[in-house]
Amino acid sequence: MPSFIKPLREEKVFKDPVHNYVHVQDRTIWSLINTSEFQRLRRIRQLGTTYLTFHGAEHSRFSHSLGVYEITRRIISQFERGGYPDWPVEENMVAMCAALLHDLGHGPFSHSIEEAFQMDHEDWTCKIILGDTDVNRVLKEVSADLPERVASVIRKDYEQEIVVNLITSPLDADRMDYLLRDAYFTGVNYGTIDIDRILRMLRPHNGRIVVKESGMHAVEDYLMSRYQMYWQVYFHPVTRSSEIILRQIFRRAAELHKEGYAFEFLPQPLPGLFVNELSVKEYLKLDESLIQTTFMQWSDEKDPILRELCCRFLHRRLYKYVEVDSIDMETIDEIRASFEQVGLHPEYDFEIDFPTDLPYDVFRPDDSGMGNGIILIDKQGKLREISEVSDIIRSISGLHRGKYHLYYPHHKLSSVISRLPAHIASIFPISAD
């Protein structure tokens, strides 16, 4: 056992609805969990605004991060029990720390705030790990270079690719946990995968993680579950509506701040957020409690656009949508011009969305054959990418689906629909009075 592994005198456990128990056996992992930066993840929802569509989706980045750590710990334990020489045991601590901390930089409502302010949670994760933080101090107590090594895994440029593979790949601990966890809390069945079978079939091989060919069907179920979860949960058009309104709130507030608008309520560190000038200390003050409180205050702001948007978000008065197979820029410009002519705001009363614009992606094998795909290994040691073997995976790999969704405030549009050009009005499912 490497010298920097420091077992706890007594194992700590978290009762978990997905994995039954999360086991913490190392003093460093326990210390990291108890840092203020990691505890902040209790105040960040795992699925952003999805709770407005699936009311049970209130779970946090904290519980997901524990789950990713637990899956990683189980995989490493299995590799050690199997005595596989291709797994570098000296990397155990780096892998477990990276698994635990991989989402440390997520902001309120996760991906929505990233889109609104062109931020990257992985960049913030590395800044927190490398900055003047409790997490950094805990890692340095183990080794002076441990913060940089963990950050390198998060950046995906770590010298031991197999460690990155464990945390970030088409079949990684992160994806396995969020599929199971998100399915559990949204109440759907799509994400129920045989994780025990999958973990038993994983093997370290020549610097990457592969799957025994006899475990192919369990991986097929995993990829099909992932495919269904994306289209039925992550791409749900009602969730997209709430995300659009959330981004519009941030956009409007940033516009007003740039114009010198005098907010009646503007807590720190929001001014820095609006101009993308936040220190790590300031960024760590951002959580969903602060944002929800701010929205509640802004629901009484003088600016009518900001006030309306906040009321919509808080009281779930979401935009309606119409689904179309395709739409061209000329039509989009005409819709916006027509909206403006009847007194609607073309930038806030109309949004167009295409599901593949989301920060998720369904599995697609790399064009080079191996690349970042899921690799099967047979009894003779031959390697093949899974879509070469599985008809099921080949059928969904590269499958392009999705339609355009046009979002609009139903009540406002219905009051002016009769004044729109007939060919524009016909796009929206609203009858003129």
N, C-alpha and C positions, 0 to 999 in steps of 0.2 A: 504493500500500500504506500503510495507517495507520501512523503513526510508532511505535506500541507493539508492532508485530510485529518481533521480533528473531530473524532466522534463525540457526540453528546453523551453525557453520563447516562441519560435515559432518553430513548427515542420520543420525539414529539409527533403527534398525529392531528390532522384536521379531518373532521367528518365531512365527506364530500358526496353530493347526490349522484355524481357521475362515476367516480372511481372508488366509491365506498370510503376509502381512507387515502389521505395524502401523508406519506411518511417522511419525516425529517430526521435524519440521523447524524447530520454534520453540523458542527457549531457555526460555521461560516454561513451556511444556508439559513439557519435559524436567525442569525444576526441580521442578514439581509432582509428577511421577511419583516423584521421589527424596525427597520429604518423608516423614517418619516416619508421618504420618497416612495417606498413600496406601499406603505399604508395608504398613501394618496390614491392608489388604484382602486380602493374600495369606493371612491367617490366618482369613478368614471365607469359608465355603463359599457359593457362589452359590445352591444349591438346598437349603440347610438340611439336614434329615434325609433327603432323597431318596436319599442314598447307601445307606441301609439297605434301599431297594427296588431301585434301579438302581445296582449296585456301581461303575459307572464315573463316577457323578456327584460327583466329587471336585473339580471346578473351582471357582475362587475368584471373589470379587467383583473382585479385581484384574484378572484376565484379561477379565472381562465389561466392566469400566470402560474398559479399553484398546480393546476392540472397539467400544463405543459411540462413543468418541472417533474411531476410525478411520472408521466409517461417516459420522459428522458431517463429518470432514475431507474425505472423498470427495464428499459432497453439496455442500459449500461450494466445493470445487475445480471441480466441474461447473458450478455457478452462475456462478462467475467466468469460466470458459472460454466459457460461453454468453453472457456479457455481459448478463445479465438485470437490467434496472434496478430490479426490485422486490426484489432482494436487497440489504440494506444492508451493504455490505462493511466498514463501520466496526464492525460487530458480530461480525466473524469470531472475534476473540479471546474475547469473551464466550461465544459459542456453543460453541467448542471447550473452553474451561475448564469450562463447565457440563456438557457431555457427559462429560468426564473425571471430574468430581467429583460427579456426580449421586447416587452411592450411597455417598458417603464416610461417612455416618452409620449405616450398617447395623451391627447388633450381632451377636453370636454366634448362629448358626442363623437369622439374618435375621428373617423374619416371625414365627417362633414366639416369640421373646423379646419382640417388639413386642406380640403378643397377650397374653402372660403379664403384662406390666407396663404395658400401655396406653401404649406409647411410639410415636413416629412417627419413622422413620429420616430423613425429610426435614427434620423439625425439628432433629434432631441434625446433619444435614449442614450446615444453615445456621449452627448454633451453632459448628461447627468452622471453617467458612469465615470467620465474623465474629469468632471468638475469638482468644485469645493462642496462635496456632499457627504452625507453619512454613508451612502453606498460606496463611494470611492474610498473612504477611510476603512470600511470593513474589508474591502478587497485588498487594499494595501497591507493590512495586517497579515494577510496570507503571503503575499509576494508583491514586491514593488511594481512588477510588470503585469500583474493580473488584471488591473482595470483595462489596460490597452489590449490585452489578449481577448478579454470578453468583448470589448467594443469591436475588435476585429472580426469576431464571429458574427456580431450583429451587422457589420458592414459587408459581410460575405467575402472578405479578402484574407481570412485567416490561413496560415500556411498549411494547417491540417484540414484539408477539404472535407474529410469524413465528419469532422465536428460540425462544420457548417451544414453538411448534408443532413445531419440529425435534427437540426433546428429549422433549416429552411430548404425544402425540396418538395416535389409533388407528393411525397409520402413522408411527412415529417410530424414531429410531436405536436407542433402548433396546430396544423390542420386537423389532426386526429382529435385533439381536445375540443377545438371549437365546433367541429361537426357534431360530436356527441353532446356537448354542453348546450349549444344553440338549439339543437333539436329538442332536448329535454325541456328547456325553459320556454320555447315557443309552443310546445305541445304537439309538434308534428312527428311523423314517423320516418321521414326521409333520411335522417342522419343516424339512424340506429345501425351501427356497424359492429362486426365481431372483432373488437380491438384485441382481445386476448389471442385470437388466432393470428391476427396480423403481426403482433409483437413476437409471437413464437417463431414466425417465419422469417424475421429479419436477420440478416447476416452482414458482418463487416467483410468487405472484399476489395483488395487492391485500392484502398483509399476512399471507398464510398460505401453506402449502405445499399444492399441488394435484397431481393426477396426469393426465398426458395420457390421453385416453380409450382410445387404442390400447394402453395398458398395463394395461387393466382386468383381463385374464385373469391376469396375473402377481399382481395384488393379490387377486384371487379365491383363487388358490392360497395366498397368504400368510394370508388370513383363515381359510380352511379348515384350513390347517396349525395356526394358532393355536388354533382350536376343538378340533382333535384333540389337540393337546399338553395343553390344559387338562384334558380328560377322561381322557386316557390316562396322563399323567405328573403334572401339578400336582395333580389331584384324586384321585390313586391312593389307594384306601382303606388300603393298607398304610403308605404314607407318612403318611397322616392318623393312623394308630395311633401311629406313633413321635412325631409332633408332639404328640399328646394326652399321652403319657407325659412328654415333655419339659416341657410346660406344667404338668403335675401336680407334677413335681419342683420347679420354681420356686415353684409355689403352696404346696407343703408346706414348703419351706425358709423362705418368707416368713412363713407362719403360725407356725412354730417360733421364728423370730427375734422376732416380735411378742410371743410368749408368754414371752420371756426364756430360751429353751432354750440350754443351753451346748453349742455345736457343738464337736466335737473338731477340726474343720478349717473355718475360715471366712476365706479370704483377702480382702484388700481388692481391689476396691471393692464386694464383694457386699453388705455391710450397707447401703451407700448405695443400691444397686440395689433392695433389698427395700422401701425407703421412698420411692423415686423422688426421691432427693436426691443427684444426682451432678453434679460439675463436669465441664467438658469434659475436663480432664486425667484425671480418674478414669474417665470413660466410655471414653476411648481405651485404657485398660488392659484393657478387656473384649475378649477374643478367644476362639476356640474351644479353643485350647490350655489356657487357664485354666479354662474351663468343664468340659472333659473331665477334667482333673486333679482338679478339685473333685468331680466325680461319682465318680471312682475312689475318692477318700478317703471320700465319703459312703456308698459301698457297704458300709462297715464301721461306719456311725453307729449309735448306740444306738436311735434312733427307728426302729421296724420299718417304717413306711410309707415314709419317705424312703429307708431302706436297700433295700427291695424295689424301689422305682421306679428307683433308680440302677442296680441290678443288671439290671433288665429292659432299660433303655436301653443300657447298655454291652454286654450280651451278646445283644441283639436278641431278647429274649423278649417279643415285642409282644402286645398285646391282639388277640384274635380279634374278628370282627364278624359281625353278621347284618344283612341289608339288608331294609328294609321300605318299602312305598310311602308309608305315612303312619302317624302315631302322635299321640295326643292327650295333653294334660298330665295328665289323670286316670290314664292308663295309666303314664306316666312316674313319677308320684308313687307309684303302687302298686308298680312295680318297685323303686324305691328303698326303700320301706318293707319290702318282702319281703326284699330283700337284707340290710337291717339286722337283721331278725328272725333270720336264719340266720347272723349273725356276719360278714357282708361289710360293707365300708365303702361306704355309698351314694354318697359324693362321689369316691371313688378307684377303686372297682371297677365303676363304670358310667358311661359317657359316651355322649351322643347327639350326632350330628354330621350336618349337612346340607351338601353340598359348596359351595353358593353362599355359605356363610359365610366362605370363604377370601378372602384379600386379592388376588384376581385377578378379572377380569371378561372375559367374551367380548364381542366387538364388538356394539354396538347403536347404530343411528343415532339422533341426537338428535331428540326429538319436534318440534323447531322446523323441521326440514327440513335446515338446514345445520349450525349449531351446531358440535359437535366431530367430526362425521362425516368420512369420507374423501370428498373432493370431486374429481370428474372434470371436466376441461375439454376441450371438443371443438375442432375446427378453427375454428369460428366464435367461440370464446371463451365459449360458453355453459357455465355451471356446473350440475352435477347431483350430488346425493349418490349414492354408489355403489349403494345398495340400490334406488334408483329405476330403475337401468339393468340391474342384474344379478339374474337370477332365483335364482342360487345364493346370493348374499348375503342376498337377501330371505327365503330359506327358512330361514336360520339366525339371522337377526336377530330378537331377541325370543323365540327358542325357549327355553322353560324346561324344563330337564331336571334330573335328580338325584333320588336317593332318600335316605331317612334311613338312617344306619348306627348301629347300637347296638354299642358296644365294651365288652368285658368280659374279665377274666382267665380263660381257658378252664379251666385246671387247678383253680383255686380254686372256680369255679362248678360244675364237674363233681362236686366232692366234697360239695356241698350241694344239688344240683339236685333230689334226691328229697324234700327238705324244703320246697321252694317250693310255693305253690299251683299246681295243675295248669295253670291258664290262663296263669300267668306263666312256668312252666317250658316251656310249649309254644312260647313266642316264640324260645327259644334252641335251636340245633341240637346239644343235648347229651342223651344218653340217660341215664336214671337207672341206677345200678348195681343 
